[in-house]
Amino acid sequence: MRRFMLFVVIGLAFLQSYADIPNGYYNQAENCSGPVLKTKLHEIIEVGTRLSYGSGTNNTWWGFYITDQRPDGSVWDMYSTTVRYFSDRGNSVGGMNIEHSFAKSWWGGSKNDAYKDLYHLNPSDSEANSRRGSYPMGIVESPAHWENGSIKVGDNTYGNDYSSWCFEPEDQYKGDFARAYFYMATCYEDLTWAVSQVNAQHALSGDHYKVFKDWYIDLLLEWHRNDPVSQKEIDRQEAIYSLQHNRNPFIDYPCLVEYIWGNKEGESVDFNTLMSTSNPDYMSSNDKSGCTCEITTPTLTSPRSGSIVEVGNANLNETVSKSIEVVGVLVSENVQVSLSDSNANCFTINKNTFTAAELLDTASLTISYHPTALGEHTATLTFSSNELSRTTTVEIKGQCLAQLSEPVDADYYFATSNASEAQTKRFTVKGTNLASDITLSISGISAANFVLSETQLDKDLVMAGVEVVLTYLPAIGNQEATLSISSTDFETRTIGLHGVCSFSALEATDITDNGFTANWTNANVDNYVLDVYSKTVSGNEPVLLFEEETLSTEVVNSNDYLSTSGTVYDETSKGALRLGTGSGDGSLVLKNIDAPMGGTIYVKAQAYNNDASVLLVKHGSEILLEQDLSSNIEEYVIDFPALTESETIVLSQGVSDERVNLYAIRVEVGGETIVNVSVNGFPCSVGDVQEYAVTGLAHDTYYYTVTPQGLPVSEEITVRLDNGNSLVPTEHAAYQYYIYNGTLEVLHLGHDATVRLYDMYGRLLENKYHQMESCRMEMGQRGVYLLQIEENNQKTTIKLIY
């Protein structure tokens, strides 16, 4: 940034604690050049953490609260001049979006670390965010198609390679955006770039080294050079570093841009010759390229004055050590090292004097931390001599804290299908430097299902390690609780407890030609109800309720069965209705449908532009379809259950902000359905048993379910009686078929037979031409099917129930 601005007060704390580049952070990249240099930087900065996307604790807006807040509490918005204010940390700000400055569609929109990386995420005015879209950056021709006093959108005039729409930020932020793009191209160089995306294709080359096309590199270099690193960028980086634990090398060392994309490409980098933005002289320097760092007076180049050395964690009366490099330039005298401050007695150093020869050749200083009391301890290392240009002071830190080392913070899981048998899990409780005893407790709605062998532990035993037994008392369903391990010495550790006990009907055994034994798991109840039944077909052919071959708000408003909710938009040129815009989500609602036999929805849909769109279709809380959409217009078929006129079916965006285009919709109601016919004497109560013999059956295929007392019914079990492979002759004796485990096999075919399988709505599922005597087809889900066999210009159609 060329224009200097006040820095957020919050950020000052980070500046004092983190403004120095961690010692040795870029060592892997030393003396590297070209693609090797970029890959080394990639390996350094790809590590760390990324906040979850969105609002809430430890999410993007929680990060923005410290990375993009001005001193007056307002949002630092690089996309508009509108002033908006943060409320509580983690809350989103009204009228604003999370902007991907490096458009997410440029790598295909995958919600990976790049999607969540704060180095290219910014709080943005919602309208500006929508107008900016995924256009490449550029210089906008005047007059712009759209501008708001901060950004412009219009035709690009930079260079001769691209003249379509682009996005142009303010001059004071152009370098910020350029360095964010260089960071993304480096940190995520292993991504597959979407070079065919409608806007990305003009900026991305597909090359994993330089990533960008030549004209775009020229633009980014120009902005990087003309708008050098500002205090705002430095402070924002330190705030992000405190959250993500990685850095932007092009903010730390601006000259690195030249070694990869600029006038030093191919040269090996020597970090000692570069000026970093953490150098106190950088902001006052006339040359902010960072490519020269000439030293003319005796100077210690390592450690840096004001840096922090974390020696480590230690137990009481134990010692931990850490070594640091001590390097001097142009020194000719000895340098003295001293320890000071109130906790200096907790630290020792192995040398108090370095000769000039040692410093010129790179020396090492070992710092040892030996705590005699609990707490966090700091001291100051001072390096001084009569000739040094400045005294170097370094803060050293160590901590000796009471802590719980076991169990680790990971949830415990139990799973069983037998509700009468308890399960156990053993874990160790162990800590260090404890002064108080430990309490274990279980809370939550299902706390009674989990029992601890111990609830109070002596501190001395815990420091040696104590084994505790956790017992799960299962009940059918899911049980959730929380184990808390607490003491006045450390922050309470919580561990989630999860139990699931499933009741299941099991496969039948002892199958004969007229009976079988039904089986099921133990639900720990006094009675089970067994239902045994066969299936038959009921109903009529489906009836068309309505069909709309194009969709728009006008079409919806004129249809008694349709309405919209939320934000929708007419894609007039496409003949489509878009669910959702940049300012909100939307849905299409099916209403006033009287369908006691259920029905089917046929809808044509497509992802909007390059959004990661999902079509979600729900009947109340029941999900009927959750479908990822592509850039192609495709038809999706959704069966729905019985409906009354007061019920609705809602078609909406499965992912917020990821828009959906709907092109056409058709609804049919009625149709054939399968009816269960219970065997005489069923359903019946069978008592507290886990098996029951069923006899006196006459057909080929039966089904059964089991309902434990007070619990939901089990899944359905299919039983095929043992009567010679269950071959079923058709009315044409020439053909025979049978169905087993979802596979249909048709026998006695001629050598030129065509076999077709249709669903109950007449949709062709499979079409096979056979020159063999048998044919196999997969049936899919259970239902009514039509089997058609064409041979010698004769067609035979058979209705199947599976």
C-alpha positions in Angstrom: 0.0 0.0 0.0 1.2 3.5 -0.8 -1.2 5.3 1.5 -0.3 4.8 5.2 -3.2 3.9 7.5 -3.6 3.5 11.2 -3.1 -0.1 12.4 -5.7 -2.0 14.4 -5.1 -1.7 18.2 -5.7 -5.4 18.5 -2.9 -6.1 16.0 -0.3 -4.3 18.1 -0.2 -7.2 20.5 0.7 -9.5 17.6 3.3 -7.1 16.3 5.1 -7.1 19.5 4.9 -10.9 19.9 5.2 -12.2 16.4 6.7 -9.5 14.1 9.9 -11.4 13.8 10.2 -14.2 11.3 10.6 -17.5 13.2 14.3 -18.4 13.5 15.2 -20.7 10.6 11.7 -20.6 9.0 13.0 -20.2 5.4 16.2 -22.3 5.8 15.0 -25.0 3.4 14.8 -22.4 0.6 18.3 -21.0 1.1 20.5 -21.1 -2.1 17.6 -22.5 -4.2 16.4 -21.0 -7.5 13.6 -21.3 -10.0 11.1 -24.1 -9.6 13.1 -25.7 -6.8 12.9 -22.4 -4.8 9.1 -22.2 -5.3 8.5 -25.8 -4.3 10.7 -25.4 -1.2 8.6 -22.3 -0.2 5.5 -24.4 -0.9 6.7 -27.1 1.4 7.4 -24.5 4.1 4.1 -22.6 4.0 1.6 -25.4 3.2 1.8 -26.7 6.8 -0.2 -25.2 9.6 -3.9 -25.1 10.3 -6.8 -23.4 8.5 -9.9 -22.1 10.3 -13.2 -23.7 9.3 -15.2 -21.7 6.8 -18.0 -19.4 7.9 -19.1 -17.8 11.1 -18.8 -19.0 14.7 -15.9 -19.8 17.0 -12.7 -20.8 15.2 -14.2 -20.1 11.9 -13.4 -17.4 9.2 -15.3 -14.5 10.8 -13.7 -15.4 14.1 -10.4 -14.8 12.4 -11.5 -11.6 10.6 -12.2 -10.1 14.0 -8.4 -9.8 14.6 -7.1 -9.7 11.0 -9.4 -7.1 9.5 -10.7 -4.9 12.3 -9.8 -1.2 12.4 -9.1 0.7 15.7 -12.7 2.0 15.8 -14.1 -1.6 15.6 -15.1 -1.2 11.9 -14.4 -3.8 9.2 -11.4 -3.2 7.0 -13.2 -3.7 3.7 -10.9 -3.5 0.6 -14.0 -3.8 -1.7 -16.1 -0.8 -0.7 -16.2 2.5 1.3 -19.3 1.5 3.3 -18.5 1.4 7.0 -19.7 -1.6 9.0 -18.8 -2.7 12.5 -18.0 -6.1 14.1 -20.2 -7.2 16.9 -19.2 -10.3 18.9 -16.2 -12.2 17.8 -17.2 -15.0 15.3 -20.4 -13.3 14.2 -20.7 -12.4 10.5 -21.3 -8.8 9.6 -24.6 -7.9 7.9 -24.3 -6.9 4.3 -20.9 -8.6 3.9 -19.6 -11.9 2.5 -16.4 -13.9 2.8 -14.6 -13.0 -0.5 -12.1 -15.4 -2.1 -9.8 -12.9 -3.7 -8.3 -15.8 -5.7 -11.6 -17.1 -7.1 -12.4 -20.6 -5.8 -13.7 -21.7 -9.2 -10.1 -21.3 -10.5 -9.2 -24.6 -8.8 -12.7 -26.1 -9.3 -14.3 -25.0 -6.1 -13.1 -27.9 -3.9 -13.5 -27.0 -0.2 -9.9 -27.8 0.7 -7.3 -25.7 2.6 -7.2 -23.2 -0.2 -10.9 -22.6 0.2 -10.4 -21.6 3.9 -7.0 -19.8 3.8 -7.1 -16.3 5.4 -4.2 -15.1 3.3 -6.6 -14.7 0.3 -10.0 -14.4 2.2 -11.3 -10.9 2.9 -14.5 -9.5 4.4 -16.3 -7.9 1.4 -19.4 -5.8 0.8 -22.0 -8.3 -0.5 -22.8 -6.4 -3.7 -19.2 -5.8 -4.5 -18.5 -9.5 -4.0 -21.3 -10.5 -6.4 -20.2 -7.9 -9.0 -16.6 -8.9 -8.8 -17.5 -12.6 -9.5 -14.6 -14.7 -10.6 -13.2 -12.2 -13.1 -9.4 -11.9 -13.4 -7.9 -8.7 -12.1 -6.9 -5.9 -14.6 -7.1 -2.2 -15.5 -10.8 -1.2 -16.2 -11.6 0.9 -19.2 -13.4 4.1 -18.4 -16.3 4.3 -17.9 -16.6 1.2 -15.9 -19.6 -1.2 -16.2 -19.9 -0.9 -12.4 -18.0 0.8 -9.6 -18.6 1.8 -6.0 -15.8 4.2 -5.2 -13.5 1.4 -4.2 -13.5 -1.3 -6.9 -14.3 -1.3 -10.6 -15.7 -4.0 -12.9 -15.4 -3.6 -16.7 -13.4 -4.3 -19.8 -9.7 -4.8 -19.3 -7.2 -2.4 -21.0 -4.0 -3.9 -19.6 -1.9 -5.5 -22.3 -3.1 -7.0 -25.6 -4.0 -10.5 -24.6 -7.4 -10.0 -22.8 -10.0 -7.3 -23.2 -13.1 -8.8 -21.6 -14.4 -8.1 -18.1 -12.0 -7.8 -15.2 -11.9 -6.5 -11.6 -9.7 -3.6 -10.5 -9.1 -2.8 -6.8 -8.0 0.6 -5.4 -4.3 1.5 -6.1 -3.6 1.3 -2.3 -4.5 -2.4 -2.3 -3.2 -3.6 -5.6 0.1 -4.9 -4.1 -1.9 -6.6 -1.3 -3.9 -8.6 -3.9 -0.8 -9.3 -6.1 1.1 -10.8 -3.1 -2.0 -12.8 -2.1 -2.1 -14.3 -5.7 1.7 -15.1 -5.6 1.1 -16.8 -2.2 -1.8 -18.9 -3.5 0.2 -20.0 -6.6 3.0 -21.1 -4.2 1.2 -22.5 -1.2 -1.2 -24.6 -3.4 1.0 -25.2 -6.5 0.0 -28.8 -6.4 -3.6 -28.1 -7.1 -5.1 -28.8 -10.5 -5.9 -25.4 -11.9 -9.3 -25.1 -13.8 -7.7 -23.6 -16.9 -10.9 -24.2 -18.9 -13.1 -22.2 -16.5 -14.7 -19.3 -18.2 -12.7 -16.6 -16.4 -9.7 -18.6 -15.1 -8.7 -19.5 -18.7 -7.6 -15.9 -19.4 -5.3 -15.7 -16.3 -4.0 -19.3 -15.6 -1.5 -21.1 -17.8 -1.9 -24.5 -16.2 1.9 -24.5 -15.5 2.5 -25.5 -11.8 5.6 -23.4 -11.7 4.6 -19.9 -12.8 0.8 -20.7 -12.8 -0.2 -17.5 -14.5 -0.1 -16.4 -18.2 2.5 -13.9 -19.2 0.3 -10.8 -19.3 -1.1 -11.6 -15.9 2.4 -12.0 -14.4 3.3 -8.6 -15.9 0.2 -7.1 -14.2 0.9 -8.7 -10.8 4.6 -7.7 -10.9 3.7 -4.1 -11.7 1.2 -3.9 -8.8 3.7 -5.7 -6.5 6.5 -3.2 -7.3 4.3 0.0 -7.4 2.5 -0.8 -4.1 5.1 -2.3 -1.8 4.4 -4.1 1.5 2.7 -1.8 4.0 2.3 -1.9 7.7 -1.3 -3.1 7.2 -0.1 -6.2 5.4 2.6 -6.8 8.0 0.2 -6.6 10.9 -2.5 -8.7 9.1 0.1 -11.4 8.4 1.1 -11.5 12.1 -2.5 -11.9 13.1 -3.0 -14.7 10.5 0.2 -16.4 11.6 -1.2 -16.5 15.2 -4.2 -18.5 13.7 -2.8 -20.5 10.8 0.9 -20.9 11.9 2.2 -20.3 8.4 3.4 -17.1 6.6 3.4 -15.4 3.2 7.0 -15.3 2.0 6.3 -12.5 -0.4 5.3 -10.3 2.5 8.3 -11.3 4.6 10.7 -11.1 1.7 9.2 -9.0 -1.1 12.2 -9.7 -3.4 11.3 -13.4 -3.5 8.7 -12.5 -6.1 11.6 -11.4 -8.4 13.4 -14.8 -8.0 10.3 -16.7 -9.3 8.5 -14.4 -11.6 10.7 -11.3 -12.1 14.1 -10.0 -13.0 16.1 -12.4 -10.7 14.5 -15.6 -12.1 17.1 -18.4 -12.2 19.4 -16.9 -9.6 19.9 -18.7 -6.3 18.6 -16.8 -3.3 20.8 -15.7 -0.4 18.5 -14.6 2.4 21.4 -12.7 4.1 21.4 -10.3 1.1 17.6 -9.6 1.3 15.9 -7.1 3.4 12.9 -8.5 5.2 9.9 -6.4 6.2 10.6 -7.4 9.8 13.8 -5.3 9.6 13.3 -2.1 11.5 14.9 -0.2 8.6 12.4 -1.5 6.0 9.6 1.0 6.5 12.0 4.0 6.3 13.9 2.6 3.4 13.6 4.3 0.0 14.0 0.9 -1.7 11.1 -1.3 -0.6 11.8 -4.1 -3.1 13.7 -5.9 -0.3 16.4 -6.9 -2.8 19.2 -5.1 -1.1 20.3 -5.2 2.5 23.7 -3.7 2.5 25.4 -3.7 5.9 28.1 -1.0 6.4 28.6 -1.1 10.2 29.3 -4.0 12.7 26.0 -5.8 13.1 24.6 -8.9 14.6 22.4 -10.5 11.9 21.2 -13.3 14.1 19.4 -13.4 16.4 17.3 -10.4 15.5 16.7 -7.8 18.1 13.1 -8.1 19.5 12.7 -11.7 18.5 11.4 -14.4 20.9 13.0 -17.8 21.6 10.7 -20.4 23.0 13.0 -22.7 25.0 10.2 -25.2 25.7 8.2 -26.9 28.4 9.8 -28.5 31.4 8.7 -30.3 34.5 9.7 -29.1 38.0 13.5 -29.4 38.5 14.0 -30.8 35.0 16.0 -29.1 32.3 15.3 -28.4 28.6 17.6 -26.7 26.2 17.6 -24.9 22.9 20.4 -23.7 20.7 20.3 -20.5 18.5 22.7 -19.2 15.9 24.7 -16.1 16.7 26.1 -14.4 13.6 28.0 -11.1 13.1 29.0 -9.0 10.1 32.0 -6.7 10.1 32.6 -7.3 13.8 36.2 -7.1 15.1 35.6 -7.1 18.9 34.2 -9.6 21.4 30.4 -9.5 22.0 29.1 -10.0 25.6 26.0 -12.0 26.4 24.0 -11.4 29.6 20.7 -12.6 31.2 18.4 -10.2 33.0 14.8 -9.8 34.4 13.1 -11.4 37.4 13.0 -14.9 36.1 16.6 -15.0 34.9 17.5 -17.5 37.6 15.4 -20.1 35.7 17.7 -19.9 32.7 21.4 -20.4 32.0 23.6 -19.9 28.9 26.7 -21.9 27.9 28.7 -18.8 26.9 28.9 -15.2 28.0 31.4 -14.0 25.4 31.8 -14.6 21.7 34.9 -13.6 19.8 34.7 -11.8 16.5 36.1 -14.9 14.7 33.4 -17.1 16.2 30.7 -14.6 15.1 32.0 -14.2 11.6 32.0 -18.0 11.2 28.5 -18.5 12.8 28.5 -19.4 16.5 25.9 -21.3 18.6 24.5 -20.3 22.0 22.7 -22.9 24.1 20.0 -21.7 26.4 18.8 -24.0 29.2 15.6 -23.7 31.2 15.4 -25.3 34.7 12.2 -24.3 36.6 11.9 -24.5 40.3 8.3 -23.3 40.5 5.2 -23.7 38.3 4.5 -20.9 35.9 5.5 -19.2 32.7 8.9 -17.7 32.9 10.6 -15.1 30.7 14.0 -13.4 30.7 16.0 -11.1 28.4 19.2 -12.0 26.5 21.3 -9.0 25.7 24.2 -9.0 23.2 26.4 -5.9 23.3 29.8 -4.5 22.5 31.4 -1.1 22.0 31.3 -1.4 18.2 27.9 -2.9 17.4 25.5 -0.5 15.6 22.8 -1.4 18.1 22.4 -3.6 21.2 20.5 -6.8 20.4 17.9 -7.9 23.0 16.0 -11.2 22.7 13.1 -12.4 24.9 13.5 -16.1 26.0 10.5 -18.1 27.3 9.9 -21.3 29.1 7.0 -22.8 30.9 6.4 -25.3 33.7 2.8 -26.1 34.0 0.6 -28.7 35.6 -0.9 -30.6 32.7 -2.8 -33.7 31.8 -0.9 -35.8 29.4 -3.3 -38.8 29.2 -6.0 -39.4 28.0 -5.6 -37.5 24.8 -8.5 -35.3 23.6 -10.2 -38.0 21.4 -13.8 -39.3 21.7 -14.6 -42.9 22.8 -17.0 -45.0 20.7 -19.0 -48.2 21.5 -21.1 -50.2 19.1 -23.1 -53.4 19.7 -26.2 -55.3 18.5 -26.8 -57.0 21.9 -28.5 -54.7 24.4 -28.1 -57.2 27.2 -24.3 -57.2 27.2 -22.2 -54.3 28.6 -19.0 -53.2 26.9 -15.9 -51.8 28.6 -13.0 -49.6 27.6 -9.8 -49.0 29.7 -7.9 -45.7 29.6 -5.1 -44.2 31.6 -5.2 -40.9 33.5 -1.7 -39.3 33.8 -0.4 -35.8 34.5 2.6 -33.9 35.5 3.4 -31.2 38.2 0.0 -31.7 39.9 -0.8 -30.1 43.2 -4.5 -31.2 43.4 -6.5 -34.4 43.1 -8.4 -35.3 39.9 -12.2 -35.5 39.5 -13.9 -37.6 36.8 -17.5 -37.1 35.9 -20.0 -38.0 33.2 -22.8 -35.6 32.0 -25.3 -35.4 29.3 -28.7 -36.9 28.3 -27.3 -40.4 28.2 -25.0 -40.2 31.2 -26.7 -43.2 32.9 -25.5 -45.4 30.1 -21.8 -44.9 31.0 -20.2 -45.8 34.3 -16.7 -45.1 35.6 -14.8 -47.4 37.9 -13.2 -44.3 39.6 -14.4 -40.8 40.0 -11.7 -39.3 42.4 -8.0 -39.9 41.8 -5.1 -39.0 44.1 -2.7 -36.6 42.4 0.4 -38.7 43.3 -1.1 -41.8 41.7 -2.1 -39.7 38.6 1.5 -38.6 38.1 2.5 -42.2 37.9 -0.6 -43.1 35.8 -3.9 -44.6 36.9 -6.1 -47.0 34.8 -9.8 -46.3 34.8 -12.5 -48.6 33.4 -15.4 -47.0 31.4 -18.4 -49.3 31.1 -21.1 -48.8 28.4 -24.6 -50.1 29.3 -26.3 -50.4 25.9 -29.8 -49.5 25.0 -31.3 -49.7 21.5 -30.5 -46.4 19.7 -27.8 -43.8 20.1 -26.4 -42.6 23.4 -24.3 -39.4 23.8 -22.5 -38.2 26.9 -19.4 -36.2 28.0 -16.6 -37.4 30.2 -14.9 -34.5 32.1 -11.5 -34.7 33.8 -10.9 -31.7 36.0 -8.6 -30.3 38.6 -7.7 -26.8 39.9 -4.3 -27.4 38.2 -5.4 -27.5 34.6 -8.2 -26.7 32.2 -10.9 -29.3 32.3 -10.5 -31.9 29.5 -13.7 -33.2 27.9 -14.1 -36.4 25.9 -17.2 -37.3 24.0 -18.8 -40.7 24.7 -20.8 -42.3 21.9 -22.7 -45.5 22.1 -24.9 -47.1 19.5 -26.9 -50.3 20.0 -28.7 -51.4 16.9 -31.6 -53.9 16.7 -31.6 -56.0 13.5 -33.7 -58.7 12.1 -31.3 -61.5 10.9 -31.3 -63.7 7.8 -33.6 -66.7 8.1 -32.3 -70.2 8.8 -33.6 -73.8 8.5 -35.3 -72.9 5.2 -37.5 -75.7 3.8 -40.2 -75.9 1.1 -42.9 -74.7 3.5 -41.2 -72.8 6.3 -38.1 -71.2 8.0 -36.8 -69.9 11.3 -36.8 -66.1 11.7 -33.9 -64.7 13.7 -33.1 -61.3 15.3 -30.7 -59.7 17.8 -31.3 -59.1 21.5 -33.0 -55.7 22.3 -33.2 -56.5 26.0 -37.0 -56.3 26.0 -39.7 -58.7 27.3 -41.5 -59.3 24.0 -41.1 -59.1 20.2 -43.8 -58.9 17.5 -43.1 -61.0 14.4 -44.9 -60.2 11.1 -44.6 -62.6 8.2 -46.1 -61.6 4.8 -46.1 -61.9 1.1 -46.5 -59.1 -1.5 -49.0 -58.2 -4.1 -49.6 -55.3 -6.5 -52.3 -52.7 -6.1 -53.2 -49.5 -7.9 -53.3 -48.0 -11.4 -51.1 -46.4 -14.0 -49.6 -43.0 -12.9 -51.4 -39.8 -14.0 -49.8 -36.6 -15.2 -50.6 -33.8 -12.7 -48.8 -31.0 -14.5 -45.7 -30.3 -16.7 -43.8 -27.1 -17.2 -41.2 -27.3 -20.0 -39.6 -24.0 -19.0 -39.4 -22.3 -15.6 -39.6 -18.7 -14.5 -41.2 -16.7 -11.7 -44.1 -16.0 -14.1 -44.6 -19.7 -14.8 -44.5 -20.5 -11.1 -47.0 -17.8 -10.2 -49.5 -19.1 -12.7 -49.2 -22.8 -11.5 -51.5 -23.7 -8.5 -49.1 -26.4 -7.5 -45.9 -24.3 -7.4 -44.5 -21.4 -5.4 -41.1 -20.0 -4.5 -39.4 -19.1 -1.2 -36.4 -17.0 -0.4 -34.3 -15.5 -3.2 -34.9 -16.7 -6.8 -34.0 -15.1 -10.1 -35.1 -15.6 -13.7 -32.4 -16.8 -16.1 -34.4 -15.4 -19.0 -31.9 -16.3 -21.7 -31.7 -19.9 -20.5 -35.4 -20.4 -19.8 -34.4 -21.4 -16.2 -35.3 -20.4 -12.7 -32.2 -19.8 -10.5 -32.4 -20.8 -6.8 -30.3 -18.4 -4.8 -28.3 -15.2 -5.7 -25.3 -13.5 -4.2 -27.6 -12.1 -1.4 -29.4 -15.2 -0.3 -30.7 -18.8 -0.8 -34.0 -19.8 -2.5 -36.3 -22.7 -3.2 -39.1 -24.0 -5.3 -42.1 -25.4 -3.4 -44.6 -28.1 -4.6 -47.9 -27.6 -2.8 -51.6 -28.5 -2.9 -50.9 -32.0 -4.2 -53.4 -34.8 -3.2 -51.5 -38.0 -3.8 -52.6 -40.8 -1.5 -50.5 -43.3 -3.6 -47.4 -41.0 -3.8 -45.9 -40.1 -7.2 -42.8 -39.0 -9.1 -41.1 -35.7 -9.9 -39.1 -35.3 -13.0 -36.9 -32.2 -12.8 -34.1 -30.8 -15.1 -31.3 -29.0 -13.3 -27.8 -27.7 -13.7 -25.1 -26.1 -11.6 -25.1 -22.3 -11.9 -21.8 -21.2 -13.6 -19.0 -22.9 -11.7 -20.7 -23.1 -8.3 -20.4 -26.4 -6.4 -24.1 -26.8 -6.6 -26.2 -29.5 -4.9 -30.0 -30.0 -5.5 -31.8 -30.9 -2.3 -35.3 -32.3 -2.4 -37.1 -32.8 1.0 -40.6 -33.8 2.2 -40.7 -32.4 5.7 -37.5 -33.7 7.3 -37.2 -36.6 4.9 -34.5 -36.2 2.2 -35.8 -37.5 -1.1 -32.8 -36.5 -3.2 -29.4 -34.9 -2.5 -27.6 -34.6 -5.9 -24.4 -33.0 -6.9 -25.0 -31.0 -10.1 -22.7 -30.6 -13.1 -22.4 -28.0 -15.8 -24.7 -30.2 -18.0 -28.5 -30.0 -17.9 -29.6 -33.4 -16.6 -33.0 -34.8 -15.6 -33.4 -36.3 -12.2 -36.3 -38.6 -11.1 -37.6 -38.4 -7.5 -40.2 -40.7 -6.1 -42.3 -39.2 -3.2 -44.5 -40.9 -0.6 -48.3 -40.3 -0.1 -49.1 -36.6 0.2 -52.0 -34.5 1.5 -52.8 -31.1 0.1 -51.4 -29.5 3.3 -48.0 -31.1 2.8 -45.2 -29.7 0.6 -42.1 -30.9 -1.2 -39.2 -28.4 -1.3 -36.5 -28.2 -4.0 -33.6 -26.1 -2.7 -29.9 -25.5 -2.6 -28.1 -28.3 -0.8 -25.1 -25.9 -0.1 -25.7 -22.3 0.9 -24.5 -19.7 -1.6 -24.0 -22.5 -4.3 -26.7 -21.7 -6.8 -28.9 -24.0 -8.8 -30.7 -23.6 -12.2 -34.0 -25.4 -12.7 -35.2 -25.8 -16.3 -38.3 -27.9 -16.3 -40.5 -30.0 -14.0 -43.1 -32.7 -14.4 -45.2 -34.3 -11.7 -47.1 -37.6 -11.9 -49.2 -39.0 -9.2 -50.7 -42.5 -8.4 -49.3 -45.6 -10.0 -49.0 -49.2 -8.9 -47.7 -50.0 -5.5 -46.8 -53.1 -3.6 -49.1 -54.2 -0.7 -48.0 -56.5 2.1 -50.4 -59.4 2.9 -49.7 -61.0 6.3 -49.7 -64.7 6.7 -52.7 -66.1 8.7 -51.8 -65.7 12.4 -49.3 -62.9 11.9 -48.3 -60.5 13.2 -48.0 -62.2 16.6 -46.2 -61.7 19.9 -43.5 -64.3 20.5 -42.1 -63.3 23.9 -38.5 -62.8 25.0 -36.8 -65.0 22.3 -34.4 -64.3 19.5 -35.8 -66.9 17.0 -39.1 -68.3 15.9 -40.1 -71.2 13.6 -42.6 -70.3 10.9 -44.4 -73.2 9.1 -47.3 -74.0 6.8 -46.3 -71.7 4.0 -47.2 -72.3 0.4 -45.6 -69.7 -1.9 -42.1 -69.2 -3.1 -41.1 -65.9 -1.4 -42.0 -64.4 2.0 -40.8 -61.5 4.1 -40.7 -60.7 7.8 -40.1 -57.9 10.2 -39.6 -57.9 14.0 -40.7 -55.1 16.4 -39.2 -55.1 19.9 -41.5 -53.9 22.6 -41.5 -50.1 22.7 -39.0 -49.8 19.8 -39.2 -49.3 16.0 -39.7 -52.1 13.6 -36.7 -53.8 12.1 -35.6 -53.8 8.4 -37.4 -56.3 6.1 -35.9 -59.8 5.6 -36.6 -61.7 2.4 -36.9 -65.5 2.5 -37.1 -67.7 -0.6 -38.3 -71.2 0.2 -36.3 -74.2 -0.8 -38.4 -75.4 -3.8 -35.8 -76.0 -6.5 -34.1 -72.6 -7.1 -37.5 -70.8 -7.0 -37.9 -71.1 -10.8 -41.2 -69.5 -11.8 -42.7 -70.6 -15.1 -44.4 -67.9 -17.1 -47.6 -68.3 -19.1 -45.3 -69.1 -22.1 -43.7 -72.4 -21.1 -40.8 -71.7 -23.3 -39.4 -69.2 -20.8 -38.5 -69.5 -17.2 -36.9 -67.0 -14.8 -35.9 -66.6 -11.2 -34.7 -63.7 -9.0 -32.0 -64.2 -6.4 -30.2 -61.6 -4.3 -31.3 -58.8 -6.7 -30.3 -60.6 -9.9 -32.8 -61.6 -12.5 -31.9 -64.7 -14.7 -34.0 -65.6 -17.7 -33.7 -69.1 -19.1 -34.5 -70.9 -22.4 -33.9 -67.9 -24.7 -33.4 -68.3 -28.4 -30.2 -67.4 -30.1 -31.4 -64.0 -31.4 -33.5 -62.8 -28.4 -33.7 -59.2 -27.2 -34.5 -58.9 -23.4 -35.7 -55.5 -22.0 -36.3 -54.6 -18.4 -38.7 -51.7 -17.5 -39.6 -50.1 -14.2 -43.2 -49.7 -13.1 -43.4 -46.3 -14.9 -42.4 -47.8 -18.2 -38.8 -46.4 -18.2 -36.3 -48.7 -19.9 -33.7 -49.8 -17.5 -31.7 -52.4 -19.5 -31.8 -53.6 -23.1 -29.7 -56.7 -24.0 -29.4 -58.6 -27.3 -28.5 -62.2 -26.6 -27.2 -65.1 -28.6 -27.0 -67.4 -25.6 -29.7 -69.4 -23.8 -29.8 -67.3 -20.6 -29.6 -63.6 -19.7 -28.8 -61.9 -16.3 -29.9 -58.4 -15.3 -29.6 -56.5 -12.0 -32.9 -55.5 -10.5 -31.8 -52.6 -8.3 -34.3 -51.6 -5.6 -37.4 -53.6 -4.7 -40.6 -52.8 -6.7 -42.7 -53.8 -9.7 -40.9 -54.4 -13.0 -41.9 -55.4 -16.6 -39.8 -58.0 -18.4 -40.1 -58.0 -22.2 -38.6 -60.8 -24.4 -38.6 -60.2 -28.2 -37.9 -63.3 -30.4 -38.8 -64.1 -34.0 -40.9 -60.9 -34.1 -42.9 -62.1 -31.2 -43.0 -60.0 -27.9 -43.7 -61.6 -24.5 -44.3 -59.2 -21.5 -44.2 -60.5 -17.9 -44.9 -58.5 -14.7 -42.4 -59.1 -11.9 -42.6 -58.3 -8.2 -39.3 -58.1 -6.4 
